[in-house]
Amino acid sequence: MTRISARTALLMTLPPLLWAGNAVVGRWIVGSVPPLTLNFLRWLLAALLLLPVAWRVFLRPRDIAVHWIHLLLLGLLGVGTYNALQYLALVTTTPINVTLIAASSPVWTLAVGALFYGEHPKRRQILGAAFSLVGVLLVVARGEPSALARVQFVAGDLYVLIAIIAWAFYSWMLARPPATMASAGWNWAEFLLLQVLFGLLGAGAASAAEMASGAAPIVWSGGVVAALVYVAIGPSIIAFRCWGSGVAAGGPALAAFFGNLTPVFAALLSAALLGVPPRWYHVLAFALIAAGILVSSARRKS
């Protein structure tokens, strides 16, 4: 038996698929929109889209005031830090390096859980992390292990590492909210809107600093507008909604294993856009990551 249901699996699979599209779009839009400004515009548009269904949250300002520190941290970690550093990484380092470092996500999630939340990793979780990591490395190496020896890391890779650690803390904070937060009664749209608004404080400051430092102006086009609409709806509203529900149902450690599906989906989307069929290592990588998920979520028989 496993503790993962079909609904939870779907909730945790949709975000990596949407984030894979985000990575493809993010690479495509480099040169048209500065990365930190792209992150700010993405979440500003997401906030505007959420307002019509979540505006009632402002009718209870006391609830916001009581939990503002937790909301600020969620916003800065998930909106202001993680996504901004990802876009920045697409400019300063290679997609291979980004994928390699992102593959360590389950390790950092398990470490944060052990150090700060008293959740020590089980043997099955460590084994699952190993399966998942091998699967990601297969995609990165394109089925040729010797290719990994040619990877060179640069200073910009630090952005990705910080982003992954920030995301680990974000996921655990979603899973372990303050006990008093349940009394606020926020629905998913209201809760996400509050995170986005607090996160925009950091994202806006970063964008302003980027433009003040001499970043190139935005080159507007129909494609850029379409890309902004996609990253605001898919990888932002839909993905964060599903991720939050998936983390609540299965826990942040299990969700981190699903996150490693992102490079597989990104490879498949890139291949589809280029008209190149999937290779054998994509199939094997997916099987290994799926095995890691199943092993990590398996319940010990009583």
C-alpha positions in Angstrom: 0.0 0.0 0.0 1.0 3.6 -0.6 -0.2 6.8 1.1 -0.5 8.6 -2.2 -3.9 8.8 -3.9 -4.6 9.5 -7.6 -5.8 13.0 -6.8 -2.6 13.8 -4.8 -0.5 12.4 -7.6 -2.3 14.6 -10.1 -2.0 17.7 -7.9 1.8 17.1 -7.6 2.3 16.3 -11.3 0.6 19.3 -12.8 3.1 21.9 -11.3 6.2 20.3 -12.7 4.5 20.2 -16.1 3.6 23.8 -15.9 7.0 24.8 -14.5 8.6 23.0 -17.4 6.7 25.2 -19.7 7.8 28.2 -17.6 11.5 27.2 -18.1 11.0 26.9 -21.9 9.2 30.3 -22.0 11.8 31.8 -19.7 14.6 30.8 -22.0 12.8 32.0 -25.0 12.0 35.4 -23.5 15.6 36.1 -22.5 16.7 39.4 -24.2 13.1 40.7 -24.4 12.4 41.2 -20.7 15.0 41.5 -17.9 14.7 38.5 -15.6 13.8 40.2 -12.3 11.3 42.5 -14.1 9.8 39.4 -15.7 9.3 37.9 -12.3 7.6 41.1 -11.0 5.3 41.4 -14.1 4.4 37.7 -13.8 3.2 38.1 -10.3 1.6 41.5 -10.7 -0.6 40.1 -13.5 -1.3 37.0 -11.3 -2.5 39.3 -8.5 -4.8 41.2 -10.8 -6.3 37.9 -12.1 -6.8 36.7 -8.5 -8.4 40.0 -7.2 -12.0 39.4 -8.7 -12.3 36.0 -6.8 -10.2 36.9 -3.7 -10.9 40.5 -2.8 -13.0 39.6 0.2 -9.9 38.7 2.1 -9.4 42.5 2.7 -12.7 42.6 4.6 -10.8 40.8 7.5 -7.7 42.9 8.0 -7.2 41.7 11.5 -6.5 38.2 10.3 -3.9 39.5 7.9 -2.3 41.6 10.7 -2.1 38.6 13.0 -0.3 36.4 10.4 1.6 39.0 8.4 5.1 37.6 9.3 4.2 34.1 8.1 2.6 35.6 4.9 5.6 37.8 4.3 8.0 34.9 4.6 5.9 32.7 2.3 5.7 35.6 -0.3 9.4 36.4 -0.2 10.4 32.7 -0.4 8.0 31.5 -3.0 7.4 34.6 -5.1 10.2 37.0 -4.4 13.1 34.7 -4.2 12.5 31.3 -5.8 11.1 32.5 -9.1 13.3 35.6 -9.4 16.4 33.5 -9.0 15.2 30.9 -11.5 14.8 33.6 -14.2 18.1 35.1 -13.3 19.8 31.7 -13.5 18.5 31.3 -17.1 20.7 34.3 -18.0 23.8 33.6 -15.9 24.1 29.8 -16.2 23.3 26.9 -18.5 20.1 24.8 -18.4 22.2 21.7 -17.7 23.6 23.3 -14.5 20.1 24.5 -13.5 18.7 21.0 -13.8 21.7 19.4 -12.0 21.3 21.7 -9.0 17.5 21.5 -9.0 17.8 17.7 -8.8 19.0 18.1 -5.3 15.6 19.4 -4.2 14.5 16.3 -2.4 17.8 16.3 -0.4 17.3 19.9 0.7 13.7 19.3 1.5 14.5 16.3 3.7 17.3 18.3 5.3 15.1 21.2 6.2 12.5 18.9 7.6 15.1 17.2 9.8 16.8 20.3 11.0 13.8 22.6 11.5 10.7 20.5 11.8 11.9 17.3 13.5 11.0 15.1 10.5 13.9 12.8 10.1 14.2 11.1 6.7 13.2 7.4 6.4 15.4 4.9 4.6 12.8 4.6 1.9 12.9 8.4 1.3 16.7 8.3 0.9 16.4 5.4 -1.5 13.7 7.3 -3.4 15.9 10.4 -3.6 18.6 8.2 -5.1 16.3 6.8 -7.8 15.0 10.3 -8.6 18.5 11.8 -8.8 19.7 9.1 -11.2 16.7 9.8 -13.4 17.4 13.5 -13.6 21.1 12.9 -14.3 20.1 10.6 -17.2 18.2 13.5 -18.8 21.0 16.0 -18.1 23.6 13.6 -19.6 21.4 12.7 -22.6 22.0 9.1 -21.8 25.8 9.5 -21.8 27.3 9.5 -18.3 30.6 10.9 -19.6 28.8 14.1 -20.5 28.5 14.9 -16.7 32.3 15.2 -16.4 32.2 18.0 -18.9 29.8 20.2 -16.9 31.4 23.3 -15.6 29.9 25.3 -12.7 29.9 29.1 -12.6 29.1 31.7 -9.9 25.6 32.0 -11.2 24.8 28.5 -10.2 24.6 29.8 -6.6 21.3 31.5 -7.6 19.8 28.1 -8.3 21.0 26.6 -5.1 19.6 29.5 -3.0 16.3 29.2 -5.0 16.0 25.4 -4.2 16.7 25.9 -0.5 14.2 28.8 -0.4 11.6 26.5 -2.0 12.3 23.8 0.5 11.5 26.2 3.4 8.4 27.5 1.5 7.0 23.9 1.1 7.5 23.1 4.8 5.9 26.4 5.8 2.9 25.5 3.7 2.7 22.1 5.4 3.2 23.5 8.9 1.3 26.8 9.1 0.6 28.4 12.5 -2.2 26.7 14.4 -4.1 30.0 14.5 -4.2 30.4 10.7 -7.0 27.8 10.3 -9.3 30.3 12.1 -8.8 32.9 9.3 -10.9 30.8 7.0 -9.1 31.9 3.8 -9.9 29.9 0.7 -7.1 29.0 -1.7 -7.4 32.1 -3.9 -7.4 34.5 -0.9 -4.4 32.7 0.6 -2.5 32.8 -2.6 -3.3 36.4 -3.3 -1.9 37.4 0.1 1.3 35.5 -0.6 1.6 37.2 -4.0 1.0 40.7 -2.6 3.6 40.2 0.1 6.0 38.6 -2.4 5.5 41.6 -4.7 7.2 43.8 -2.1 10.5 41.9 -2.7 9.9 41.3 -6.4 9.1 45.0 -7.0 12.2 46.1 -5.2 14.4 43.7 -7.1 12.9 44.8 -10.4 13.4 48.5 -9.6 17.0 47.9 -8.6 17.5 45.9 -11.9 16.2 48.7 -14.0 18.1 51.3 -12.0 21.3 49.4 -12.6 21.0 49.8 -16.4 19.0 46.8 -17.5 17.8 46.8 -21.1 14.2 48.0 -21.6 11.4 45.6 -22.3 11.0 44.7 -26.0 7.2 44.4 -26.3 5.6 42.1 -28.8 2.6 39.8 -29.1 4.8 36.9 -28.2 6.0 38.6 -25.0 2.4 39.4 -23.9 1.4 35.8 -24.6 4.3 34.6 -22.6 3.4 36.8 -19.6 -0.2 35.6 -19.7 1.0 32.0 -19.7 3.5 32.4 -16.8 0.9 34.4 -14.8 -1.8 31.8 -15.1 -0.2 28.3 -15.6 3.1 28.3 -13.6 1.8 30.8 -11.1 -1.9 30.5 -10.2 -2.7 27.0 -11.3 0.7 25.5 -10.3 0.8 27.1 -6.9 -2.8 26.2 -6.2 -2.0 22.5 -7.0 1.3 22.5 -5.2 -0.3 23.9 -2.0 -3.0 21.3 -2.1 -0.5 18.5 -2.9 1.8 19.5 -0.1 -1.1 19.6 2.3 -2.2 16.1 1.3 1.2 14.3 0.9 3.8 16.4 2.6 6.7 18.5 1.3 9.2 15.6 1.2 7.0 13.6 -1.2 6.2 16.7 -3.3 9.9 17.3 -3.8 10.2 14.0 -5.6 7.5 15.1 -8.0 9.4 18.3 -8.6 12.1 16.3 -10.2 9.7 15.6 -13.1 10.2 19.2 -14.3 13.4 18.5 -16.3 11.9 15.5 -17.9 8.8 17.5 -18.9 11.1 20.3 -20.0 13.0 18.0 -22.2 9.9 16.6 -23.7 8.4 20.0 -24.4 11.6 21.3 -25.9 11.7 18.2 -28.1 8.1 18.6 -29.2 8.7 22.3 -30.1 11.7 21.3 -32.1 10.0 18.3 -33.7 12.4 15.8 -32.2 10.9 12.6 -30.8 11.7 11.6 -27.1 14.8 9.4 -26.7 15.1 6.2 -24.7 16.7 8.0 -21.7 13.6 10.2 -21.3 11.5 7.1 -20.8 14.0 5.5 -18.5 14.4 8.8 -16.5 10.6 9.1 -16.1 10.5 5.4 -14.9 13.3 6.1 -12.3 11.7 9.2 -11.0 8.4 7.5 -10.8 10.1 4.6 -8.9 11.6 7.1 -6.5 8.1 8.6 -5.8 6.6 5.1 -5.2 9.5 4.0 -3.0 9.5 7.2 -0.9 5.7 7.1 -0.5 5.4 3.4 0.4 4.1 2.6 3.8 5.8 0.0 5.9 3.5 -3.0 6.5 2.4 -3.3 10.1 
